[in-house]
Amino acid sequence: MRITVSHTKSKQEVTRAVDRSFDDLFRNIGIIPIQFVEERRTWQGSTLTFSLSAKMGFVSTPIKGTIEVTDRDLTIDADLGLFERLIPATKAREAITNRVRGLLT
């Protein structure tokens, strides 16, 4: 899944907002209660590489990807694992896009 959202803030402001609110980006994107564990994230310049495991009862699926911050855009490239089969892509994309926009206001 790829999501790009334009912004008017400085690259540093957007980077700090993403770092501060990363945990909220994928939370509650569906109706299934999900717990995130084994989170790993590293910044290399203005690109955040992340991985985590999403647990739904006895089922666990990895989520991994990158978030790139440029002077004008924030782009999320994410592999949502099993989520892509359980949650409609349009619903997941809409929920994540709304959260990103909330970060940038």
C-alpha positions, 0 to 999 in steps of 0.5 A: 500500500502506498499513501502520499500526503502533501504538507506545508510544514518544514521537513524537520517538523513533519519528521518529528510529528511522524516519530512522535505519533508513529504508534497511532498511524496503524491503530484501529484501522479496522473493526478487529482489536489489534495489539502491536508488538516487536516494534522496530524503527530507524531513521536514515536521513528523512526516511523511517524504516519500520517493522512490527507485528500485529496480533489479533487473538492467536494470529500474528502478521508482520507489518513493515515499510518506510515513511519518507519525508520530503519538503512537500510530501510524506509517503508511506510504503507499507506491507500490511501483511494479513491486514490486506486480506482482512480489511478493505484497502480503501478503508485502510488507506482512508484511515491512515491518510486521515491520521497523517493529515491529522499529524500535519495540521 
